[in-house]
Amino acid sequence: MLLFISFCWLEICRLMYNHNIDTPCQKFFKNYQKTTQKIEERILELIASNPQSSRSELTEALGDITEDGVKYQLNNLEKKGKIERIGPDKGGFWKILNNDSLQNPA
């Protein structure tokens, strides 16, 4: 139930943010986007340094996110076309397909 409420809150904030409605939701959603982007960048850096990293190894290296959170982020990165899993879960590796921030650091 709590997960459903959290999802609804996030969805409401996203809609309000997209329609430029000036509310506390905007600040929340901007911070949420920044946090998500930072986590994605950190995961991509870890994968670049060790493509054979497992979810549990990434979780341990990140330190401030759960293994389910890492799984969620990895799925999002795959959907965005930034990474691809090559081979099986055990013995496979991550391939970075497109990441401008690693290729052209600011």
C-alpha positions in Angstrom: 0.0 0.0 0.0 2.8 2.4 0.9 4.5 1.6 -2.4 1.3 2.5 -4.3 1.0 5.8 -2.4 4.6 6.6 -3.1 4.1 5.8 -6.8 1.0 8.0 -6.9 2.8 10.9 -5.2 5.7 10.6 -7.7 3.3 10.5 -10.6 1.3 13.5 -9.4 4.5 15.5 -8.9 5.8 14.4 -12.4 2.6 15.6 -14.0 2.6 18.9 -12.1 6.3 19.4 -13.0 5.7 18.7 -16.7 2.8 21.3 -16.7 4.9 24.0 -14.9 2.6 24.1 -12.0 4.5 26.0 -9.2 4.2 23.7 -6.2 6.5 22.0 -3.7 6.2 19.0 -6.1 8.4 20.8 -8.5 11.3 21.0 -6.0 10.8 17.4 -5.1 10.8 16.2 -8.7 13.8 18.3 -9.6 15.7 16.8 -6.7 14.5 13.3 -7.6 15.7 13.7 -11.2 19.1 15.0 -10.0 19.5 12.1 -7.6 18.5 9.5 -10.2 20.9 11.1 -12.7 23.8 11.0 -10.2 23.2 7.4 -9.3 23.1 6.5 -13.0 26.4 8.3 -13.6 28.0 6.5 -10.6 26.7 3.1 -11.9 28.1 3.8 -15.4 31.5 4.7 -13.9 31.6 1.5 -11.9 30.6 -0.5 -14.9 33.3 1.2 -17.0 35.9 0.3 -14.4 34.6 -3.3 -14.0 32.2 -4.6 -16.7 31.8 -7.9 -14.8 30.3 -6.2 -11.7 27.3 -7.9 -10.2 24.3 -6.1 -8.8 25.5 -6.9 -5.3 29.0 -5.6 -6.0 27.5 -2.4 -7.4 25.2 -2.0 -4.4 28.2 -2.4 -2.1 30.3 0.1 -4.0 27.5 2.7 -4.1 26.7 2.2 -0.4 23.6 4.4 -0.3 21.2 2.3 -2.4 19.6 -1.1 -2.0 20.1 -4.0 -4.4 16.6 -3.6 -5.7 17.4 0.1 -6.3 20.4 -1.0 -8.4 18.3 -3.4 -10.3 15.8 -0.7 -11.0 18.5 1.7 -12.2 20.1 -1.0 -14.4 16.8 -1.8 -16.0 16.3 2.0 -16.7 19.8 2.2 -18.2 19.0 -0.7 -20.4 15.7 0.8 -21.5 17.4 4.1 -22.3 19.9 2.2 -24.5 22.9 3.1 -22.4 24.0 -0.4 -21.3 23.5 -4.0 -22.4 24.0 -7.2 -20.6 26.2 -9.6 -22.6 26.1 -13.3 -21.6 24.4 -15.0 -18.6 23.8 -13.5 -15.2 26.8 -15.4 -13.9 29.9 -15.0 -16.1 28.4 -12.2 -18.2 29.3 -8.5 -18.3 27.9 -5.1 -18.9 28.6 -3.2 -22.1 28.2 0.6 -22.2 26.5 1.5 -25.4 26.1 5.2 -25.2 27.2 7.5 -22.4 28.3 11.0 -23.4 29.2 12.0 -19.8 31.9 9.3 -19.7 33.2 9.9 -23.2 33.1 13.7 -22.9 33.5 14.7 -19.3 32.4 18.3 -18.5 
